[in-house]
Amino acid sequence: MIMEISLWLNNVFIKDNIAPDTLLLDYVRSKGCYSVKRGCETSNCGLCTVILEGKPVLSCSTLAVRANGKHVITMEGLQEEAAEVGGFLADQGSEQCGFCSPGFIMNVISMSKELKDPTLEEVKGYLAGNLCRCTGYQSQLRAVLNYLNAKKEAK
């Protein structure tokens, strides 16, 4: 069985036919969004994070049909913001292998839009689902706090 869906992927309208069991992860990768990565396949690592209607979701556990009629944003659609967050990560030495960075950056961008002046505990809670095997998370946390402070000062 094939289903027709239509959605906006990085602000580009797409109409497509898909199998009903197609994961959003596989669908966006088939459209060239390679920043979305397959990691644990158990919704525990955050590598596959995309923004669906303004909220971060794990695309490895979301069917593509759930995006029907909605807006999906990947890091390819947020290049300027992603580069800015990535710069803060690099400045703190937390950009090591980089495999986890796209999912982490997507969550940081979502958090910066969703939470106004978050506490340290709120930041930690928001980012708890992002696993990194290279860092001890302290440099990432410093980078995020510096990024949030810079955004606040720029306003």
PALUM-163229 format. One line per 4 residues: number of its first residue (from 1); their letters; for each residue x, y, z of N, C-alpha, C. Coordinates in Angstrom, 2 decimals, padded with zeros to 5 digits. Layout:
REM residues N
NUM) a) X:Y:Z:X:Y:Z:X:Y:Z  ...
END
This chain:
REM residues 155
1) mime) 000.84:-001.18:000.00:000.00:000.00:000.00:000.89:001.25:000.00  000.52:002.22:-000.77:001.25:003.48:-000.88:000.32:004.61:-000.41  000.92:005.58:000.29:000.15:006.73:000.77:000.73:008.00:000.16  -000.15:008.95:-000.12:000.32:010.25:-000.59:000.43:011.18:000.60
5) islw) 001.57:011.88:000.68:001.76:012.89:001.71:002.22:014.18:001.05  001.99:015.27:001.74:002.54:016.56:001.31:003.04:017.26:002.57  004.17:017.89:002.45:004.77:018.56:003.59:005.74:019.62:003.10  006.20:020.45:004.02:007.24:021.42:003.73:008.50:020.91:004.40
9) lnnv) 009.51:020.63:003.61:010.80:020.19:004.12:011.78:021.33:003.90  012.21:021.92:005.00:013.10:023.09:004.92:012.50:024.18:004.03  011.20:024.39:004.23:010.41:025.43:003.54:010.21:025.18:002.05  010.42:023.95:001.62:010.14:023.56:000.24:008.97:022.58:000.26
13) fikd) 007.91:022.91:-000.48:006.73:022.05:-000.50:007.02:020.79:-001.32  006.67:019.65:-000.73:006.89:018.36:-001.39:005.59:017.55:-001.31  005.25:016.94:-002.42:004.14:015.99:-002.47:004.78:014.68:-002.91  004.47:013.59:-002.21:005.18:012.36:-002.47:004.30:011.16:-002.14
17) niap) 004.68:010.02:-002.68:004.05:008.75:-002.35:005.04:007.93:-001.53  004.57:007.41:-000.39:005.45:006.65:000.50:004.73:005.43:001.03  005.51:004.48:001.50:004.93:003.34:002.22:004.50:003.83:003.60  003.41:003.32:004.14:002.90:003.80:005.43:003.87:003.62:006.59
21) dtll) 004.82:002.69:006.48:005.74:002.45:007.58:007.09:003.17:007.41  007.15:004.12:006.49:008.39:004.87:006.27:008.67:005.78:007.46  009.85:005.65:008.02:010.25:006.52:009.12:010.61:007.90:008.59  010.34:008.91:009.38:010.69:010.27:008.99:012.19:010.39:008.76
25) ldyv) 012.98:009.70:009.54:014.44:009.67:009.36:014.81:009.23:007.94  014.25:008.13:007.51:014.56:007.61:006.17:014.02:008.53:005.08  012.86:009.11:005.32:012.27:009.99:004.32:013.12:011.25:004.11  013.50:011.93:005.18:014.27:013.18:005.00:015.66:012.88:004.42
29) rskg) 016.25:011.76:004.81:017.54:011.39:004.21:017.39:011.09:002.72  016.26:010.51:002.33:016.04:010.24:000.91:015.89:011.53:000.11  015.62:012.62:000.80:015.49:013.93:000.16:016.77:014.75:000.29  017.87:014.11:000.71:019.16:014.78:000.76:019.51:015.45:002.07
33) cysv) 018.75:015.21:003.10:019.02:015.82:004.41:019.89:014.87:005.23  021.17:014.86:004.91:022.08:013.91:005.52:022.59:014.32:006.89  022.21:015.50:007.37:022.57:015.88:008.74:021.79:015.03:009.73  020.66:014.50:009.32:019.83:013.65:010.17:020.44:012.25:010.14
37) krgc) 020.91:011.81:011.31:021.67:010.56:011.35:020.94:009.46:012.11  021.28:008.26:011.72:020.78:007.07:012.42:021.83:006.71:013.48  021.37:006.60:014.71:022.28:006.26:015.80:021.84:005.01:016.51  021.09:005.18:017.58:020.72:004.05:018.43:019.51:003.28:017.92
41) etsn) 018.65:003.92:017.15:017.39:003.35:016.66:016.44:002.95:017.80  016.65:003.54:018.98:015.78:003.27:020.13:015.29:004.56:020.78  015.42:005.68:020.08:014.96:006.98:020.59:015.71:007.44:021.84  017.00:007.10:021.91:017.76:007.45:023.11:018.97:008.35:022.88
45) cglc) 019.37:008.60:021.63:020.65:009.31:021.44:020.51:010.72:020.90  019.42:011.05:020.25:019.21:012.41:019.74:019.82:012.70:018.38  020.53:011.76:017.78:021.20:012.01:016.50:020.22:012.32:015.37  019.01:011.82:015.48:018.04:011.94:014.39:017.08:013.11:014.58
49) tvil) 017.39:014.04:015.47:016.47:015.13:015.79:016.19:016.03:014.59  014.91:016.26:014.36:014.43:017.25:013.39:013.42:018.12:014.11  013.07:019.23:013.50:012.05:020.10:014.09:010.78:019.92:013.29  009.73:019.48:013.97:008.42:019.25:013.35:007.45:020.24:013.97
53) egkp) 006.96:021.15:013.14:006.04:022.18:013.61:006.59:022.92:014.83  007.89:023.25:014.78:008.51:024.06:015.82:009.00:023.31:017.03  008.83:022.01:017.08:009.26:021.21:018.23:010.24:020.13:017.78  011.29:019.88:018.58:012.21:018.81:018.22:011.55:017.45:018.40
57) vlsc) 011.75:016.59:017.42:011.25:015.21:017.49:012.34:014.26:017.04  012.26:013.04:017.50:013.21:012.01:017.10:012.65:011.33:015.86  013.29:011.56:014.74:012.77:011.07:013.47:012.91:009.56:013.32  013.72:008.92:014.18:013.86:007.46:014.09:012.64:006.75:014.65
61) stla) 011.82:007.47:015.39:010.62:006.84:015.97:009.35:007.59:015.57  009.44:008.35:014.49:008.30:009.10:013.98:008.03:008.67:012.55  006.82:008.25:012.28:006.47:007.88:010.92:006.37:009.13:010.06  006.78:009.02:008.81:006.74:010.17:007.89:005.32:010.68:007.71
65) vran) 004.33:009.80:007.79:002.94:010.25:007.61:002.51:011.23:008.71  003.19:011.22:009.85:002.88:012.19:010.92:003.26:013.60:010.50  004.10:013.74:009.49:004.51:015.05:008.99:003.59:015.55:007.88  002.61:014.76:007.51:001.70:015.14:006.43:001.05:016.49:006.75
69) gkhv) 001.19:017.43:005.83:000.61:018.76:005.99:001.37:019.66:006.94  002.55:019.24:007.37:003.31:020.00:008.38:004.66:020.46:007.84  005.34:021.24:008.67:006.67:021.76:008.35:007.73:020.96:009.11  008.70:020.45:008.36:009.83:019.72:008.92:011.09:020.52:008.59
73) itme) 011.89:020.76:009.62:013.15:021.49:009.42:014.30:020.60:009.87  015.30:020.49:009.03:016.55:019.80:009.38:017.65:020.85:009.45  018.83:020.42:009.80:019.94:021.38:009.90:020.23:022.03:008.55  019.92:021.34:007.45:020.12:021.93:006.13:019.26:023.19:005.95
77) glqe) 018.16:023.27:006.67:017.28:024.43:006.59:017.60:025.52:007.59  018.61:025.30:008.42:018.99:026.27:009.46:020.49:026.55:009.43  021.05:026.65:008.24:022.51:026.74:008.12:023.14:027.88:008.91  022.54:029.07:008.86:023.13:030.22:009.55:023.12:030.02:011.07
81) eaae) 021.97:029.63:011.60:021.88:029.38:013.04:022.76:028.20:013.46  022.78:027.16:012.65:023.59:025.99:012.96:025.08:026.35:013.00  025.52:027.17:012.07:026.93:027.59:012.05:027.25:028.41:013.30  026.30:029.23:013.72:026.52:030.04:014.92:026.67:029.15:016.16
85) vggf) 025.76:028.21:016.34:025.86:027.30:017.48:027.14:026.48:017.37  027.43:025.98:016.18:028.65:025.21:015.96:029.91:025.99:016.32  029.90:027.29:016.06:031.04:028.14:016.43:031.24:028.19:017.93  030.15:028.27:018.67:030.24:028.27:020.13:030.75:026.93:020.64
89) ladq) 030.32:025.83:020.02:030.81:024.51:020.40:032.31:024.40:020.14  032.75:024.87:018.98:034.18:024.82:018.65:035.00:025.69:019.60  034.48:026.86:019.96:035.21:027.76:020.87:035.45:027.13:022.23  034.57:026.23:022.66:034.71:025.57:023.95:035.40:024.21:023.85
93) gseq) 035.87:023.85:022.67:036.56:022.58:022.50:035.65:021.38:022.58  034.36:021.59:022.37:033.43:020.47:022.48:033.09:019.86:021.14  033.69:020.34:020.09:033.46:019.82:018.75:034.56:018.80:018.48  034.33:017.56:018.86:035.35:016.56:018.69:035.10:015.77:017.41
97) cgfc) 034.49:014.61:017.47:034.28:013.86:016.23:033.17:014.48:015.39  032.21:015.14:016.03:031.15:015.84:015.32:029.94:014.99:014.95  029.97:013.70:015.22:028.86:012.84:014.81:027.55:013.23:015.49  027.62:013.61:016.76:026.40:013.97:017.50:025.98:015.42:017.28
101) spgf) 026.83:016.22:016.68:026.59:017.66:016.59:025.29:018.06:015.90  024.90:017.49:014.77:023.66:017.95:014.14:022.43:017.82:015.04  022.25:016.68:015.68:021.11:016.51:016.58:021.18:017.44:017.77  022.38:017.58:018.32:022.60:018.47:019.46:022.28:019.92:019.07
105) imnv) 022.78:020.34:017.92:022.55:021.71:017.45:021.07:021.96:017.20  020.36:020.99:016.64:018.92:021.15:016.41:018.18:021.37:017.73  018.59:020.65:018.77:017.95:020.83:020.07:018.31:022.17:020.70  019.53:022.62:020.53:019.92:023.93:021.07:019.12:025.04:020.38
109) isms) 018.99:024.96:019.08:018.22:025.97:018.34:016.76:025.95:018.80  016.18:024.77:018.93:014.79:024.66:019.41:014.65:025.23:020.81  015.59:024.88:021.68:015.54:025.36:023.06:015.63:026.88:023.11  016.50:027.47:022.29:016.67:028.92:022.31:015.40:029.65:021.87
113) kelk) 014.60:028.98:021.08:013.34:029.59:020.63:012.20:029.32:021.61  012.25:028.18:022.27:011.15:027.77:023.14:011.27:028.32:024.56  012.47:028.26:025.14:012.65:028.68:026.52:013.21:030.09:026.58  012.57:030.93:027.32:013.07:032.30:027.51:013.85:032.36:028.81
117) dptl) 015.14:032.69:028.71:016.02:032.81:029.87:016.00:031.55:030.74  016.35:030.39:030.17:016.28:029.13:030.92:017.33:029.05:032.04  016.98:028.34:033.08:017.92:028.08:034.16:018.89:026.99:033.70  019.95:026.79:034.46:020.92:025.74:034.16:020.23:024.38:034.16
121) eevk) 019.36:024.15:035.11:018.66:022.87:035.18:017.72:022.67:033.99  017.07:023.74:033.53:016.21:023.63:032.35:017.03:023.30:031.11  018.20:023.91:030.98:019.08:023.62:029.85:019.50:022.16:029.89  019.95:021.69:031.04:020.36:020.29:031.18:019.21:019.35:030.85
125) gyla) 018.02:019.67:031.34:016.86:018.84:031.08:016.50:018.79:029.61  016.58:019.93:028.94:016.23:020.00:027.52:017.19:019.19:026.67  018.44:019.17:027.07:019.47:018.50:026.27:019.79:017.08:026.74  019.04:016.58:027.72:019.35:015.28:028.33:019.32:014.12:027.34
129) gnlc) 018.57:014.22:026.27:018.46:013.12:025.32:019.53:013.08:024.26  020.54:013.94:024.37:021.61:013.97:023.37:022.85:013.28:023.93  023.21:012.17:023.32:024.38:011.43:023.77:025.60:011.78:022.94  026.73:011.89:023.63:028.02:012.15:022.98:029.03:011.22:023.61
133) rctg) 029.74:010.50:022.78:030.72:009.55:023.30:032.11:010.17:023.45  032.30:011.41:022.97:033.63:012.02:022.99:033.86:012.98:024.15  032.82:013.70:024.55:033.02:014.76:025.55:032.49:014.33:026.90  032.78:015.13:027.89:032.22:014.93:029.23:031.04:015.85:029.44
137) yqsq) 030.54:016.44:028.38:029.37:017.32:028.36:029.62:018.70:028.97  030.66:018.89:029.75:030.89:020.19:030.37:031.20:021.27:029.33  032.02:020.94:028.35:032.35:021.93:027.31:031.12:022.23:026.45  030.28:021.22:026.22:029.04:021.46:025.48:028.11:022.38:026.27
141) lrav) 028.01:022.14:027.56:027.14:022.96:028.40:027.65:024.40:028.44  028.95:024.59:028.58:029.52:025.95:028.54:029.20:026.63:027.23  029.34:025.90:026.13:029.07:026.46:024.81:027.61:026.89:024.68  026.69:026.05:025.16:025.27:026.37:025.08:024.95:027.61:025.92
145) lnyl) 025.49:027.66:027.13:025.23:028.82:027.99:025.80:030.10:027.37  026.99:030.01:026.78:027.58:031.18:026.10:026.73:031.60:024.92  026.23:030.63:024.16:025.36:030.92:023.02:024.09:031.62:023.48  023.45:031.08:024.51:022.21:031.68:025.02:022.46:033.09:025.55
149) nakk) 023.57:033.30:026.24:023.91:034.64:026.73:024.16:035.60:025.59  024.84:035.16:024.55:025.11:036.02:023.41:023.81:036.41:022.71  022.88:035.46:022.59:021.58:035.76:021.98:020.80:036.77:022.82  020.89:036.63:024.14:020.19:037.55:025.03:020.78:038.96:024.93
153) eak) 022.10:039.05:024.87:022.77:040.35:024.77:022.51:041.02:023.42  022.30:040.22:022.38:022.07:040.76:021.04:020.67:041.39:020.90  019.78:041.04:021.80:018.40:041.55:021.71:018.28:042.97:022.19
END
